Amino acid sequence: MKTKLLFFTLLTTCIVYAQVGNGFENVPGVTFNAVGGSCQYFDFNTSTIHTLANYNAPCGLIYVTEPSSGSTLGYSITLDPTAPNGPSGFSDGDFFGVGTSAFFTTEINLAPPEGSQAFFMEDPDGNITMTFDPVDLSGTTNPQFSMQYILEATSWELEDFLKITIQFANCASSTLTLIDTTGSDIDDLNIEDVWNTLSADLTAYVGCSAQLIIEFSSNSAAEELGLDAISFSAGMTLSTSNLMLEEAFAIYPNPSNGLVTIKNNGMAIQTVMISDINGRQIEKINLNGTTTHTTLDLRKKVSSGMYFITLTSGNRTIIKKIIVQ
């Protein structure tokens, strides 16, 4: 599925999204637990390269793949258990998939840097390739990329590696390498036990199709990787004003207890609609073009979970995600 970075059409209105990416907030994460395999990811193919599927564990569905939707960038994962770190794969059960902040805080002593969830990988006993859907950079003037990752401090081996690249199609250059530890001892790179940021200016690739690829290999439960805050940002476009709608509004605190504020940098808001993950409208509020901050009290209207706040300004619309705890 090819994701358009800039424009999504609703009827005849041109809706501008400033970015696409994945902070792993769109699906329920789990708090992994090894007791009796109650909350671990299992996959029993230990002989061939194959695509991983979401796993229905006793604690709930563990997500390892997600389709693109709106501004959320989809991804899929393949496992090669025939690689040097194989062949067990996930037949022994591992912490692998979208995890909660509570899990990250317990496992690596650091919460996800964005939102309340992130993607966790440990001990794949083979080579993992995480492939995100392509992003079309057409129409941008200064597209940017950023993401965050963390590697647990442990005794890594030379067979272990992390490689993150952006592959380009319809472009003079085919690959941009953001990090590649192949052939190095991760212990010597000073990148452990902290959320590291990778960023890249993609201006030279305007008009190309960009695809993020994350490759990881390890063979020990202590060798762990976290991923979060993946973002392809459009920057300024040829067809929008200097103040992007995306940048004009912020929702805080997020996560919250249901009492949230819409921070407004001077753009007129006509309406605010709150909906759940199934698209059910919970409330719609007419703000009559206000340009000031607005507080929403949803504490008696929603329970814990993820919700969407749709803001309408003139003929443009933007959707913000919030987590209610």
Secondary structure by P-SEA (a helix, b strand, c coil): ccccccccccccbbbbbcbbbbccccccccccccccccbbbbbccccccccccccccccccccccccccccbbbbbbbbcccccccccccccccccccccaaaaaaaccccccccccbbbbcccccbbbbbccbbbcccccbbbbbccccccccccccccbbbbbbbbccccccccccccccccccccccccccbbbbbbbccccccbbbbbbbbbbbccccbbbbbccccccccccccccccccccccccccccccccccccccbbbbcbbbbbcccccccccccccccccbbbbbccccccbbbbbbbbbcccbbbbbbbbcc
